[in-house]
Amino acid sequence: MPCIIWVDSDPNVVLSAKFLHQQNYDLKFFNETLDCLNYVQSIDNHSDIRCIITSMMKRKSSYSPFLVMITMSADEQECKDIGFDIIFYNDHYLMQKLYPMGC
């Protein structure tokens, strides 16, 4: 099963992953980067890992995570409907340039 790993200091980030649960991903949550690294090093098959999400950014108006999708073909409105704030099409360099420290 495809796996998504999410590292965030906020233990309530699990509540923000409803859209990933609905897509049938095997989700792994870690509050500490070292715990995540230890997990990744301990597993044999890294090819099941589809994404590692990490964010220590705090939004100005709330404590919810800032979600960015980098994709080749996802529908922008569908991504926004399920909670993504920004969608970049195959350009993570632009995303890092525009949002280097979060929002």
C-alpha positions as protocol buffer text, in pm:
chain_id: "A"
residue {
  index: 1
  type: MET
  ca { x: 0 y: 0 z: 0 }
}
residue {
  index: 2
  type: PRO
  ca { x: 139 y: 345 z: -85 }
}
residue {
  index: 3
  type: CYS
  ca { x: 266 y: 525 z: 223 }
}
residue {
  index: 4
  type: ILE
  ca { x: 271 y: 894 z: 313 }
}
residue {
  index: 5
  type: ILE
  ca { x: 483 y: 1008 z: 605 }
}
residue {
  index: 6
  type: TRP
  ca { x: 392 y: 1329 z: 784 }
}
residue {
  index: 7
  type: VAL
  ca { x: 629 y: 1498 z: 1030 }
}
residue {
  index: 8
  type: ASP
  ca { x: 493 y: 1785 z: 1236 }
}
residue {
  index: 9
  type: SER
  ca { x: 545 y: 1905 z: 1590 }
}
residue {
  index: 10
  type: ASP
  ca { x: 168 y: 1942 z: 1632 }
}
residue {
  index: 11
  type: PRO
  ca { x: 21 y: 1607 z: 1742 }
}
residue {
  index: 12
  type: ASN
  ca { x: -319 y: 1720 z: 1609 }
}
residue {
  index: 13
  type: VAL
  ca { x: -193 y: 1720 z: 1249 }
}
residue {
  index: 14
  type: VAL
  ca { x: -356 y: 1377 z: 1225 }
}
residue {
  index: 15
  type: LEU
  ca { x: -689 y: 1560 z: 1215 }
}
residue {
  index: 16
  type: SER
  ca { x: -581 y: 1742 z: 898 }
}
residue {
  index: 17
  type: ALA
  ca { x: -519 y: 1425 z: 701 }
}
residue {
  index: 18
  type: LYS
  ca { x: -878 y: 1327 z: 628 }
}
residue {
  index: 19
  type: PHE
  ca { x: -829 y: 1373 z: 253 }
}
residue {
  index: 20
  type: LEU
  ca { x: -532 y: 1134 z: 260 }
}
residue {
  index: 21
  type: HIS
  ca { x: -725 y: 872 z: 455 }
}
residue {
  index: 22
  type: GLN
  ca { x: -1000 y: 894 z: 193 }
}
residue {
  index: 23
  type: GLN
  ca { x: -743 y: 812 z: -78 }
}
residue {
  index: 24
  type: ASN
  ca { x: -646 y: 490 z: 106 }
}
residue {
  index: 25
  type: TYR
  ca { x: -287 y: 584 z: 184 }
}
residue {
  index: 26
  type: ASP
  ca { x: -101 y: 413 z: 466 }
}
residue {
  index: 27
  type: LEU
  ca { x: -28 y: 718 z: 682 }
}
residue {
  index: 28
  type: LYS
  ca { x: 258 y: 742 z: 929 }
}
residue {
  index: 29
  type: PHE
  ca { x: 275 y: 1042 z: 1162 }
}
residue {
  index: 30
  type: PHE
  ca { x: 578 y: 1158 z: 1358 }
}
residue {
  index: 31
  type: ASN
  ca { x: 621 y: 1455 z: 1589 }
}
residue {
  index: 32
  type: GLU
  ca { x: 1000 y: 1443 z: 1578 }
}
residue {
  index: 33
  type: THR
  ca { x: 1224 y: 1439 z: 1270 }
}
residue {
  index: 34
  type: LEU
  ca { x: 1461 y: 1188 z: 1428 }
}
residue {
  index: 35
  type: ASP
  ca { x: 1175 y: 944 z: 1487 }
}
residue {
  index: 36
  type: CYS
  ca { x: 1081 y: 970 z: 1120 }
}
residue {
  index: 37
  type: LEU
  ca { x: 1439 y: 914 z: 1006 }
}
residue {
  index: 38
  type: ASN
  ca { x: 1471 y: 610 z: 1233 }
}
residue {
  index: 39
  type: TYR
  ca { x: 1149 y: 469 z: 1088 }
}
residue {
  index: 40
  type: VAL
  ca { x: 1257 y: 523 z: 727 }
}
residue {
  index: 41
  type: GLN
  ca { x: 1594 y: 361 z: 796 }
}
residue {
  index: 42
  type: SER
  ca { x: 1427 y: 61 z: 960 }
}
residue {
  index: 43
  type: ILE
  ca { x: 1201 y: -36 z: 669 }
}
residue {
  index: 44
  type: ASP
  ca { x: 1316 y: -256 z: 383 }
}
residue {
  index: 45
  type: ASN
  ca { x: 1099 y: -128 z: 99 }
}
residue {
  index: 46
  type: HIS
  ca { x: 1129 y: 247 z: 40 }
}
residue {
  index: 47
  type: SER
  ca { x: 948 y: 228 z: -293 }
}
residue {
  index: 48
  type: ASP
  ca { x: 611 y: 232 z: -112 }
}
residue {
  index: 49
  type: ILE
  ca { x: 682 y: 580 z: 26 }
}
residue {
  index: 50
  type: ARG
  ca { x: 502 y: 824 z: -202 }
}
residue {
  index: 51
  type: CYS
  ca { x: 562 y: 1142 z: -8 }
}
residue {
  index: 52
  type: ILE
  ca { x: 716 y: 1282 z: 308 }
}
residue {
  index: 53
  type: ILE
  ca { x: 540 y: 1593 z: 434 }
}
residue {
  index: 54
  type: THR
  ca { x: 711 y: 1812 z: 687 }
}
residue {
  index: 55
  type: SER
  ca { x: 616 y: 2156 z: 798 }
}
residue {
  index: 56
  type: MET
  ca { x: 707 y: 2362 z: 1094 }
}
residue {
  index: 57
  type: MET
  ca { x: 531 y: 2666 z: 951 }
}
residue {
  index: 58
  type: LYS
  ca { x: 263 y: 2847 z: 1148 }
}
residue {
  index: 59
  type: ARG
  ca { x: -7 y: 3033 z: 963 }
}
residue {
  index: 60
  type: LYS
  ca { x: -78 y: 3390 z: 1062 }
}
residue {
  index: 61
  type: SER
  ca { x: -449 y: 3334 z: 1119 }
}
residue {
  index: 62
  type: SER
  ca { x: -468 y: 2976 z: 1249 }
}
residue {
  index: 63
  type: TYR
  ca { x: -275 y: 2670 z: 1356 }
}
residue {
  index: 64
  type: SER
  ca { x: -384 y: 2448 z: 1068 }
}
residue {
  index: 65
  type: PRO
  ca { x: -112 y: 2318 z: 836 }
}
residue {
  index: 66
  type: PHE
  ca { x: -32 y: 2498 z: 514 }
}
residue {
  index: 67
  type: LEU
  ca { x: -88 y: 2244 z: 239 }
}
residue {
  index: 68
  type: VAL
  ca { x: 93 y: 2264 z: -94 }
}
residue {
  index: 69
  type: MET
  ca { x: 40 y: 2016 z: -378 }
}
residue {
  index: 70
  type: ILE
  ca { x: 314 y: 1966 z: -637 }
}
residue {
  index: 71
  type: THR
  ca { x: 162 y: 1767 z: -921 }
}
residue {
  index: 72
  type: MET
  ca { x: 180 y: 1688 z: -1288 }
}
residue {
  index: 73
  type: SER
  ca { x: -191 y: 1652 z: -1358 }
}
residue {
  index: 74
  type: ALA
  ca { x: -421 y: 1700 z: -1056 }
}
residue {
  index: 75
  type: ASP
  ca { x: -729 y: 1916 z: -1100 }
}
residue {
  index: 76
  type: GLU
  ca { x: -668 y: 2249 z: -923 }
}
residue {
  index: 77
  type: GLN
  ca { x: -1025 y: 2299 z: -800 }
}
residue {
  index: 78
  type: GLU
  ca { x: -1047 y: 1941 z: -672 }
}
residue {
  index: 79
  type: CYS
  ca { x: -724 y: 1991 z: -475 }
}
residue {
  index: 80
  type: LYS
  ca { x: -855 y: 2314 z: -324 }
}
residue {
  index: 81
  type: ASP
  ca { x: -1187 y: 2147 z: -242 }
}
residue {
  index: 82
  type: ILE
  ca { x: -1007 y: 1886 z: -31 }
}
residue {
  index: 83
  type: GLY
  ca { x: -798 y: 2140 z: 157 }
}
residue {
  index: 84
  type: PHE
  ca { x: -486 y: 2231 z: -37 }
}
residue {
  index: 85
  type: ASP
  ca { x: -391 y: 2598 z: -22 }
}
residue {
  index: 86
  type: ILE
  ca { x: -164 y: 2614 z: -328 }
}
residue {
  index: 87
  type: ILE
  ca { x: -112 y: 2386 z: -626 }
}
residue {
  index: 88
  type: PHE
  ca { x: 209 y: 2391 z: -833 }
}
residue {
  index: 89
  type: TYR
  ca { x: 236 y: 2201 z: -1156 }
}
residue {
  index: 90
  type: ASN
  ca { x: 571 y: 2020 z: -1166 }
}
residue {
  index: 91
  type: ASP
  ca { x: 768 y: 2313 z: -1024 }
}
residue {
  index: 92
  type: HIS
  ca { x: 886 y: 2267 z: -666 }
}
residue {
  index: 93
  type: TYR
  ca { x: 1161 y: 2525 z: -723 }
}
residue {
  index: 94
  type: LEU
  ca { x: 901 y: 2796 z: -782 }
}
residue {
  index: 95
  type: MET
  ca { x: 711 y: 2687 z: -470 }
}
residue {
  index: 96
  type: GLN
  ca { x: 1027 y: 2712 z: -260 }
}
residue {
  index: 97
  type: LYS
  ca { x: 1109 y: 3052 z: -408 }
}
residue {
  index: 98
  type: LEU
  ca { x: 763 y: 3197 z: -342 }
}
residue {
  index: 99
  type: TYR
  ca { x: 709 y: 3037 z: 1 }
}
residue {
  index: 100
  type: PRO
  ca { x: 1052 y: 2984 z: 157 }
}
residue {
  index: 101
  type: MET
  ca { x: 938 y: 3040 z: 514 }
}
residue {
  index: 102
  type: GLY
  ca { x: 569 y: 2955 z: 488 }
}
residue {
  index: 103
  type: CYS
  ca { x: 271 y: 3183 z: 528 }
}
